[in-house]
Amino acid sequence: PEIFIKAAEMLGFTPEECIGFEDAQAGLDGIKASGMYAVGVLSGEPLHGADQTVHELTELDLDQLLQK
């Protein structure tokens, strides 16, 4: 989770204020371990532990994400 925590810090946010997007299980695990809301982008293999999954980013509703 270190890379996700560092990225949030560099942007001036806490991980809890961020949303992470990932298409691999290891990355998704890192996002969740950092405390971020996790959007899994499905690319064949199922992703476990995502707060939300999509096949394409165009499926996302920005208003819904901002409420997380």
C-alpha positions in Angstrom: 0.0 0.0 0.0 3.0 2.3 0.3 2.8 3.6 -3.3 -0.9 4.5 -2.8 -0.3 6.2 0.5 2.6 8.2 -0.9 0.6 9.2 -4.0 -2.2 10.5 -1.7 0.3 12.4 0.4 1.9 14.0 -2.6 -1.5 15.2 -3.7 -2.3 16.6 -0.3 -5.0 14.1 0.6 -5.3 11.2 3.1 -5.9 7.8 1.5 -9.4 7.8 2.9 -10.2 10.9 0.8 -9.0 9.1 -2.4 -10.4 6.6 -4.9 -8.0 4.1 -6.4 -8.5 2.4 -9.8 -6.9 -1.0 -10.5 -7.2 -3.9 -13.0 -5.1 -6.4 -11.1 -5.7 -8.2 -7.8 -2.4 -7.2 -6.3 -2.9 -3.6 -7.0 -6.5 -3.7 -5.7 -5.2 -5.3 -2.5 -2.7 -2.5 -2.1 -5.5 0.1 -2.6 -7.6 -1.5 0.1 -4.7 -1.9 2.5 -4.0 1.8 2.1 -7.5 2.7 3.2 -8.8 4.0 -0.2 -12.1 3.3 -1.9 -11.3 0.8 -4.6 -12.7 0.6 -8.1 -11.8 -2.6 -9.8 -11.6 -2.5 -13.6 -12.4 -6.0 -14.8 -10.2 -7.3 -17.6 -10.9 -11.0 -17.6 -10.1 -12.2 -14.1 -12.5 -11.5 -11.2 -11.3 -8.9 -8.7 -12.1 -9.7 -5.0 -12.5 -7.0 -2.4 -13.3 -4.1 -4.7 -15.8 -1.6 -3.4 -17.1 -1.3 -7.0 -16.3 -3.0 -10.2 -16.7 -1.9 -13.8 -15.7 -3.2 -17.2 -14.9 0.3 -18.5 -14.3 3.6 -16.8 -17.1 5.1 -18.8 -19.5 3.1 -16.6 -18.6 5.3 -13.6 -20.9 7.9 -12.3 -18.8 10.8 -11.0 -21.6 12.1 -8.7 -21.8 8.6 -7.0 -18.0 8.4 -6.6 -17.9 11.8 -5.0 -20.3 10.6 -2.3 -18.0 7.8 -1.3 
